[in-house]
Amino acid sequence: MRKHIAAGIDIGTYQVKVVVSESDSDESRAMPRIVGAGFAESKGLRHGYIVNSRDVTKSVLQAVAQAEKASGAKIRKAFISIGGISLQSVASSGSVAISRGDAEVSQMDVEKAVSAAERALPSSSMVNRRIIHTVPLSYKIDGKPVFGRPQGMKGNKLEAKVLFVTCLSQHLDDIIDAISDAGIEVLDVVASPIAAALVSLSKNQKVAGCLLANIGAETVSVVVYENNLPVSLEVFPIGSTDITNDIALGLKLPIEEAESLKRGQLSNAQISKKKLDEIISARLSDIFDLIEAHLKKIDRNGLLPAGIILTGGGSGLATIDDLAKASLKLPSRIATLGLSGKDGIKDASWSVAYGLTILGIGNDDTADQGLSKGGSTAIRKIASWFKQFLP
């Protein structure tokens, strides 16, 4: 039985994580099994962008070496994530006259409408930026909403509303170069919060409406889903490292001890638990205030039935889900991966790397979200998505 194998590399500000997954050819709807994983301390990054490419390459090589040893596979090609403060989304609409003489909408008309939406993007919003995801959100024919796909319907004018996820061209080039310098071919580039959503959110949640918040070391990235599609994405320059710094300053402690206290790995009888909780809650409140402001901006505050799902390294803080529920007036829970791979990876901080492998293997759910060609506009199109490793 032929197996599909994929590798995902998540270059975070705190750690580089690599996951290798496999799936049997007749298990396209099943979650792939993790067969190897590796991690290394991230060096050469700040707020998700590269400040020293050589250091990043060294970190990638260390993490890849671990994953190769665990999986027994040589990683030559991989899917990579991109996050950081340069990542953002913008929605745009475009319309075209239906070209066929019988007024039936063709695939060419759909593609032209999406292209028209791209041309309608404000030039100021695209300076030094590149599109990595193009997600059609909705269509109209002669001003009337289309439920489902427009191909085959008839009319005079087709309108498409499209979400474009973009990042700074320089940041994208730098991360691809760093991976290439490690001797690994980049198959595709995926926005970190979208990769995390592939394993952190159920289809029911994405259909009903929810927000995934990935709390990293120096950034918090959020993606909002409705009708099984990402409708908005944003990254904030704040993260769990800020909480560590607040503890260090507030309690006059070394950074290392403050980090251990934050994670609950160190008990200190001389430290007031009440004061520690107040420091952590204050910074988390700042994070949730930013998320609430974003939801108000897109008219979704208090209107997401499936609530907020928390993932990333910072989601392990005690009572964070209760604070999110109180701050956003939405149901709240911590994402769980529920994996049974031989590496026993269950921590939500691995969600991005694992999600990349799902996209690489081609789980059927990814095609429903406009993600089957994630970053194909950012790098050269790949002839085959599945033959990523030699046997």
N, C-alpha and C positions, 0 to 999 in steps of 0.2 A: 504493500500500500504506500502510495506516494505521500510524503509529508511536506507541508509548507513551513518554512522557517523564516523568521524575521527578527531583526535586531532594532532596538530603539535606544537612542542616546539622549538623555535629558541633561543639558548643561545648566545647572542651577547655580545661584550665587554661593550657596553653602556647600553643595556636593554635586559631583557628576555621577549620574546613575545610568547603568547600562543593563538592559534586559534582553534576553534571547528567549523567544517563544516558538512553539511549533504547534501545528494543527494538521490532522489527517485530511486528505482531499475530500472526504465525504462529510466533513464536520464544519461546513462553511458558516453555520449558525451558532456553533458552540464557541465558547471563549477559549482561546488558545492556551496551552499549558506552558508555564514558565519552566525552562530547562536549564537556565543559567542566569546569573546576575552578578554585577560587580559595582563597586562605588569607590570614589576617591574624593579627597578634599578639593573643592574648587579653588583654583588660584587664577589670578589675572582677570577677574570679573568685578564689575561694580554695577549694582541695580540692574543686572541682567545683560549688560553689554560688555564687550571685551575691551580691556585696557592693556593687556599683555597677551598676545596671541601665543607666544611660545609657552608660557605657563599653562594656558588652557590646554594646549596640545599634550603637554606632559600629564595633566590630570586625566584627560581622555584616555591616554595610553594605559595608565594605571588601572582605570576602571574596566577598560576593554580586556586587559590581560586577566583580570579576575573572572569576568564573564566567560571568556574563552576557556579558561581552566575548568570552570564549573559545568559548562555546556558541552565541552568537547568539540566545539565548532569554531572554525576560524572566521572571524568577523571581517569581511571584506567590503560589505555594503551595509548601510543602515539608514533608518529614518531618524531625523533629528527634530528636536523641538526648538522653538524660539519664543522667548518671553521678553521680560524687561520693560522698561518704561516707554520704549519707542513703539510698543505694540498698541494698536487701536483699531477701532472699526468705524465705518461710516456707511450709511444707507443712501441709496440713490435710485431714481426712477428714470426709465427711458422708454420710448415708444417708437413703433415703426408701422408703416402701412403693410398690410398683409399682401404678399407678393403674388400668390397664385390666382389665376383667372377665376377659379371656382370659389375663391374667398376662404379656402380651408387653410388653417394654420399649420405650417410645416415646421420641422426641426430647425431649418434655416431661419425662419422668422423668429423663433425663440432665441436663437443665438444672436441675431441682429438686435433684438430688444435688450438683451443683456449687455451687448457691446455699447448700445446707445446709453444705457444707464452708467456704464463706465466713463463714457465721454462726457456725461453730465456732471461728473464729480468736480467740485470746485478746484481750480488749478492750485489755489493756495494750500489746499489740504493734501496735495500730492507732491509737493516740492521735496525732493530727496527721498521719496518714499516708493515702496514697491508693493504690489498686491500679492498676497500669499494665499488668500482664500476668496473665492467668489461664490456666494450662496444665494441663489434665487429664493426670495421669500414668498412672493405672490404674483399673480398675473391678473390682468383685466382685459376683456375684449369689448371694445366699443363702450368703455367706461363701466362695465359690469364685472364684478369679481368672478374669477374662475376657481372652482373647487376641484382641485386635482390638476392634472397636466392639461395644457391648452392645445396640444397637438391633436389635430383631427376636428376641432371645433371650427365654426365659421364666423366671419365678421370682417370688418374693414380695418380696424386698428388694434394692435396688440401692445399692451403696456406691461412692463416688468418692474417690480421693486426688488432690489438686490442689495445684499449686505456684502461689503468689501472689507476684508481684514487686511491691514497694511502694517508695515514696519519700516524703519529707516533702512535705506539701501546699504549704507555703510555697515550697519550692524549685521545685516543678513550676509553680506559678503565676508565679513570678518569671521563669523561663526562657521561658514562653509569652508573657508580657508583653513581654519584651525582643525577641523575634522579631516580635511584632505591631507594636511601635513602629518596627520597620524596614520596615513596610509589607508583611509577608509573613504569609499565613494559615497557621497550623499545622494540617496535616492529621492528624497522629498523632504520638505520643510513644513512643519505643522505648528500652529500656534499652541503654546503650552496649555492654556485653559481648555481648548477644544480637545486636545489629546487626553487630558485628565477626565473630561466629561464622558469619553467613550467607555470608561470602566467605573466611574463614580456615580453615574446617573442611569436610571432605568428608562426604558422607552415610555412608560406611563408617566414618569415625572417630567420628561421632556415634552410630552404631548400636552399635559395639563398646564405646565408653566412653572419654571423653577429657576433658581440662581445657584450656580456653583462658584464658591469662593475658594481660591487656592492661595493659602497663606504661606508665602515663602519667607526666606531669610530677610530680604530687603525690598520685596514687592508683594503686593496683594493683587492677584488678577481675578477678574470676575467675568463670567459669561452667562447670559440670560437665554433660556430656551422657552419656546412656545411652539406648539404644533410640530414638535420633533425637530425644530430648526433653531440654530443660534441666531438670535435677533439683535444682540448687542454684546460687545466685548470691551473691557476697559482694564487698565493696569494703573495701580496707585503706588507711588514711591514711598511705601511704608511697609514694614514687615516685622517678623518676630525678633530680629536683631535689635530693633528699637525698644522692644520690651526688656531685653537683656540690659541694654544701656540704661534704661530707666531704673531698673533694679540696682544696678551698680552705683548709680548716682544717688538714688534715694536711700539706700541702705549702707552706702560707703563700703562697697565690697569690690574685690577684684572681678574682672570680667568673667573669668573661668568659674568662679563660685556663683556669680549671678546667673550664669547660664544653667548651672546644675540646679540651682534653686527654682528657676523657671520651669524646668523639666520635671521637678519633683524628685530628683535623684540625690538630693542632699538635704538633710535635716539639720537645722542649727537652732539649738534651744534659745540662743540669744536674739534670734530674729523673730519679730512679731509677725505671726501668720496673717493677722488682720491687716497690717501695713503692707505686707507683700501682696495680698489679694487686692488691696486698693490700687497699688501701682500697676498690677497687671490689668485690672478691670478698666483703669483710666485709659491706657493705651488701646485696649481692645475697643473701647467705646469710640475712640477716634477713628479706628478702622471701620466700624459699623456706621458711623456718621457719614463717611465718604461713600459707602455702599448705598446708604439711604438716599443721599443726594443724587447719586447716579440713577437710582430707580425712579426718583421724582423727575429727573431730566427726560427719561424715556416713558414716563407715565405708567410705571409698573409698580410703584410703591404700594404695598398692601394688597396687591392683585395677582400674586403668584400662588396658586393653590398648593403646589408641591413644596413651597417654601424655599429655604436656603440650605444648601448642603455644603459642609465645610471639609476641605481636604488640604493637603500640603503638610509640611513639617510643623507649622504653627497650629494646626488643628488639634494637636494632642494636649493643649492646655486645659487644665481642669475648669469646668463650668462654662467653657466657651460657647457651647450650644445653647445654654440657658440665657446667656447674655445676648447672643444673636437673636433669640426669640423675643426677648424683651425689647431690644433696640429697634428691630425691624418689623415687629408685629406680624411675624410670619412663622410657620412651623419650621423647626430647625433640627438638624441631625448631623452627626459626624459620618463622613463617607467611610465605608469599609470595602476592601477589595475581595474578601472572601476567597482567597486563593488556596490551592492545595498543591502547588508546585513543590519540587524537591528542595527548593531554597527556603520555603516557608515564609515568603514575603507577604506580609499582611498590612504593613504600615502604609497609611494613605499617602505618604511622601513619595511612594513609588508609582503613583497613579499615572503620571505623565509618561514615564518610560514604558510602562506596560501598555498604555493606550496607543503609543506609537507602533508597537508590534501588532496590535489588533488592526490598525489601519494598513500596515504592511502586508499582513496575511490576507486582508480583504474580507473581513467579517461583513455579512450582508447588511447589517444595520448602518454601516458607514456610508454606503451608496445612497441611502435614503436621506442623508443629511447634506448632500452636495459636497461630500468630502473625498470622493473617490479619486480626485486629482488635486488634492490639497494645495500643494505649492507649485504646481506645474507651470504657473506663469512666472515663478521666481527662478527656477532652474530648468535645465534641459529636460524635456519629457523623456520618461523611461519606457522602453519598449515592452518590458515585462515587469509586472509588480510582484510576481511570485517567486521567480528564480533568483533569489538573492544570495544563496550560498551554494557552494559545491557540496555534494553529498559527503 
